[in-house]
Amino acid sequence: MIVGEQLMNKRYKIMDLSHKLYTDMPSYPNLPPFRIEFLKIAARDGSTVSMITSMHTHLGTHIDFPLHVIPDSKSSDDYTLKDLSGEGVVIDLSYKNEREAITEEDLDKYSDYINIGGIVFLFTGWSNKRGVTQTYSFRWPYLEESAAHFLVKKGIRILGIDGLSVGGWGGKATIQEPAPKTASRKIHRILLDAGILLVEEIANLDKVLMGKKVAKSFFVIAPLPIKGAEASPCRVFSMVSDL
């Protein structure tokens, strides 16, 4: 499928914004880990065949559809690749500290770049901290309500972030991480109820920024075509003209 006639007859630099999947990779706490194993190996069996034995739909770089938190709402079936691609911006918020909220004030300074129907990706630097650690798993910067309502008013259609969630840690406290949870589910509901799809755990946004505070690009988000899914792992990439 051609994602846009404007891409034809042009040269583009393509940057992969997706994390690789591998056994016991970092993932949202309290959800099952990703597991893959070999069923056959070519050197022994004549062909190599692998089987994914554990994988949830919010694993790695993934997209959330409204059905994730809103009953009887839109699922993966309601969106095409055209709906999931288009012009957008990456905004550098890497100055935010651990567990620090992203506010309306943080986003308002880039208001002229945030357009109706656009895509907005937020770079906090968390993708560069990726690992099975307390810092990566629980302490990423997150949107607070003022920022969520600001983006709803701006009329964007897709929001992405490089942390594990657009909201903060929303699960139960653990012995290792006794910090109180944030209103993560409420942030999801504000955005998804407004029709803003959410892409989480994006990688390599700093390569799109290339040292700038804000950068424009054409983005494509390609989830697995899972029927009726509330979310899906996806391949995300950025296309920047070489011309």
C-alpha positions as CSV (number, residue, x, y, z in Angstrom):
1,M,0.0,0.0,0.0
2,I,1.3,3.5,-0.9
3,V,1.1,5.6,2.2
4,G,1.0,8.9,0.4
5,E,1.4,10.3,-3.1
6,Q,3.7,13.0,-1.8
7,L,6.3,10.3,-1.1
8,M,6.6,9.2,-4.8
9,N,9.5,10.4,-6.9
10,K,11.4,11.7,-3.9
11,R,14.5,10.5,-2.0
12,Y,14.0,10.1,1.7
13,K,16.3,9.2,4.6
14,I,14.4,6.5,6.5
15,M,15.0,6.1,10.3
16,D,13.7,3.2,12.3
17,L,12.0,4.4,15.5
18,S,11.2,0.9,16.8
19,H,12.9,-1.2,19.6
20,K,14.0,-4.7,18.7
21,L,12.1,-7.6,20.3
22,Y,14.1,-10.2,22.2
23,T,13.6,-12.7,25.1
24,D,13.3,-11.0,28.5
25,M,13.5,-7.5,27.0
26,P,12.4,-4.6,29.1
27,S,8.6,-4.2,29.2
28,Y,5.9,-2.7,31.4
29,P,6.2,-4.1,34.9
30,N,3.6,-6.7,36.0
31,L,3.0,-7.8,32.4
32,P,4.4,-11.1,30.9
33,P,7.9,-10.9,29.3
34,F,8.5,-11.5,25.6
35,R,9.8,-15.0,24.9
36,I,10.9,-16.6,21.6
37,E,12.5,-19.9,21.0
38,F,13.8,-22.1,18.2
39,L,11.6,-25.0,17.1
40,K,14.0,-26.0,14.3
41,I,17.6,-25.0,13.4
42,A,18.7,-25.1,9.8
43,A,22.2,-26.7,10.5
44,R,20.4,-29.6,12.2
45,D,16.9,-29.7,10.8
46,G,17.3,-28.3,7.3
47,S,15.3,-25.1,8.1
48,T,15.1,-22.6,11.0
49,V,11.7,-22.0,12.6
50,S,11.0,-19.9,15.7
51,M,8.0,-19.7,17.9
52,I,6.9,-16.7,20.0
53,T,5.8,-18.3,23.3
54,S,4.9,-15.1,25.2
55,M,3.9,-11.7,23.8
56,H,1.3,-9.2,24.9
57,T,-0.1,-6.4,22.7
58,H,1.6,-3.6,24.7
59,L,5.1,-4.9,24.2
60,G,8.0,-2.8,23.0
61,T,7.2,0.0,20.5
62,H,3.4,-0.3,20.3
63,I,0.2,1.7,19.6
64,D,-2.8,2.0,21.8
65,F,-6.3,2.3,20.3
66,P,-9.3,3.7,22.2
67,L,-10.5,0.2,23.1
68,H,-7.6,0.0,25.5
69,V,-9.4,2.0,28.1
70,I,-12.8,2.8,26.6
71,P,-15.3,-0.1,26.4
72,D,-17.0,-0.7,23.0
73,S,-14.8,1.9,21.3
74,K,-12.6,1.8,18.2
75,S,-10.0,-1.0,17.8
76,S,-7.3,-1.8,15.3
77,D,-10.0,-2.7,12.8
78,D,-11.1,0.9,12.5
79,Y,-7.7,2.3,11.2
80,T,-5.8,2.1,8.0
81,L,-2.2,2.7,7.3
82,K,-3.2,6.0,5.8
83,D,-4.8,6.9,9.2
84,L,-1.5,6.0,10.9
85,S,0.9,8.0,8.7
86,G,1.5,11.6,8.0
87,E,3.4,14.8,8.8
88,G,4.4,15.5,12.4
89,V,7.0,16.8,14.7
90,V,9.5,15.6,17.4
91,I,9.8,17.8,20.4
92,D,12.9,17.7,22.7
93,L,11.8,17.4,26.3
94,S,15.0,15.6,27.4
95,Y,15.5,18.3,30.1
96,K,12.7,16.6,32.2
97,N,13.9,14.7,35.2
98,E,13.0,11.3,36.6
99,R,9.2,11.1,37.4
100,E,8.8,14.7,36.3
101,A,5.5,15.6,34.8
102,I,5.3,17.1,31.3
103,T,3.0,20.2,31.5
104,E,1.0,22.4,29.2
105,E,3.8,25.0,29.6
106,D,6.3,22.5,28.3
107,L,4.3,22.0,25.1
108,D,2.9,25.5,24.6
109,K,6.2,26.9,23.6
110,Y,6.0,24.6,20.5
111,S,2.4,25.5,19.9
112,D,3.1,26.7,16.3
113,Y,4.4,23.3,15.4
114,I,1.5,21.3,16.8
115,N,-1.2,21.3,14.2
116,I,-4.7,19.9,13.8
117,G,-4.6,16.3,12.5
118,G,-0.8,16.2,13.1
119,I,1.5,13.7,14.8
120,V,3.5,14.7,17.9
121,F,6.3,12.6,19.2
122,L,8.0,13.6,22.6
123,F,11.6,12.8,23.2
124,T,12.5,12.6,26.9
125,G,15.7,10.6,26.4
126,W,14.2,7.6,28.1
127,S,14.8,5.3,25.1
128,N,18.6,5.8,25.7
129,K,18.1,4.4,29.3
130,R,16.4,1.3,28.1
131,G,17.1,-1.8,30.2
132,V,15.7,-4.0,32.9
133,T,16.3,-1.3,35.6
134,Q,14.3,0.6,38.3
135,T,14.9,3.8,36.4
136,Y,13.7,2.7,33.0
137,S,10.8,0.6,34.4
138,F,9.2,3.1,36.8
139,R,10.7,6.6,36.6
140,W,10.1,8.0,33.2
141,P,8.7,11.6,32.6
142,Y,5.0,11.5,31.8
143,L,2.1,13.7,30.8
144,E,0.0,15.4,33.4
145,E,-3.6,16.5,32.8
146,S,-2.9,20.0,31.6
147,A,-0.6,18.7,28.8
148,A,-3.2,16.1,27.8
149,H,-6.0,18.7,27.6
150,F,-3.7,21.0,25.7
151,L,-3.1,18.4,23.0
152,V,-6.8,17.6,22.8
153,K,-7.5,21.3,22.2
154,K,-4.8,21.4,19.5
155,G,-6.6,18.5,17.7
156,I,-3.7,16.2,17.0
157,R,-4.5,12.6,16.0
158,I,-1.4,10.7,17.2
159,L,0.8,11.2,20.2
160,G,4.0,9.3,20.9
161,I,6.6,9.1,23.7
162,D,9.8,7.2,24.3
163,G,8.9,6.1,27.8
164,L,6.9,3.0,28.7
165,S,3.7,5.0,28.8
166,V,2.3,8.5,28.1
167,G,1.2,8.4,31.7
168,G,3.5,7.6,34.6
169,W,3.8,4.4,36.5
170,G,0.2,3.4,37.0
171,G,0.5,0.0,38.6
172,K,0.6,-1.2,42.2
173,A,3.6,-0.2,44.3
174,T,6.3,-2.8,44.7
175,I,8.9,-3.5,47.3
176,Q,11.6,-2.3,44.9
177,E,9.6,0.8,43.9
178,P,7.3,2.0,46.6
179,A,6.5,5.4,44.9
180,P,2.8,6.2,44.5
181,K,1.3,5.6,41.2
182,T,0.2,8.4,38.9
183,A,-3.1,9.0,37.1
184,S,-1.9,7.0,34.1
185,R,-5.2,5.5,33.2
186,K,-6.9,8.9,33.4
187,I,-4.3,10.4,31.0
188,H,-4.9,7.6,28.6
189,R,-8.7,8.1,28.8
190,I,-8.5,11.8,28.2
191,L,-6.4,11.3,25.0
192,L,-8.0,8.2,23.6
193,D,-11.5,9.5,24.3
194,A,-10.6,12.5,22.1
195,G,-9.5,10.1,19.3
196,I,-5.8,10.6,19.9
197,L,-3.9,7.4,19.3
198,L,-0.9,6.7,21.5
199,V,2.4,5.3,20.5
200,E,4.7,4.3,23.4
201,E,8.3,3.2,23.8
202,I,9.5,4.9,20.6
203,A,13.2,4.7,19.8
204,N,15.8,6.9,18.1
205,L,13.8,10.2,18.2
206,D,17.1,12.0,18.9
207,K,18.2,10.9,15.4
208,V,15.2,12.8,14.0
209,L,16.0,15.9,16.1
210,M,19.7,15.9,15.1
211,G,20.5,18.4,17.9
212,K,17.4,20.6,17.3
213,K,14.7,21.4,19.8
214,V,12.0,20.5,17.3
215,A,12.1,18.7,14.0
216,K,9.5,18.0,11.3
217,S,9.2,14.6,9.6
218,F,6.8,12.2,7.8
219,F,6.0,9.3,10.0
220,V,4.6,5.8,9.4
221,I,3.2,3.6,12.1
222,A,2.6,0.0,11.1
223,P,0.9,-2.2,13.7
224,L,0.4,-5.9,13.3
225,P,-3.1,-6.5,11.6
226,I,-4.6,-8.2,14.7
227,K,-8.3,-8.3,14.3
228,G,-10.2,-6.3,17.0
229,A,-7.1,-5.5,19.0
230,E,-6.9,-2.8,21.6
231,A,-3.2,-2.3,21.0
232,S,-0.4,-3.8,18.9
233,P,3.4,-3.9,18.7
234,C,4.3,-1.8,15.6
235,R,7.1,-0.7,13.4
236,V,7.5,3.0,13.4
237,F,9.7,4.9,11.0
238,S,10.5,8.5,10.0
239,M,11.0,9.7,6.5
240,V,13.0,12.9,6.0
241,S,13.6,14.3,2.5
242,D,17.3,14.2,1.3
243,L,16.5,17.0,-1.2
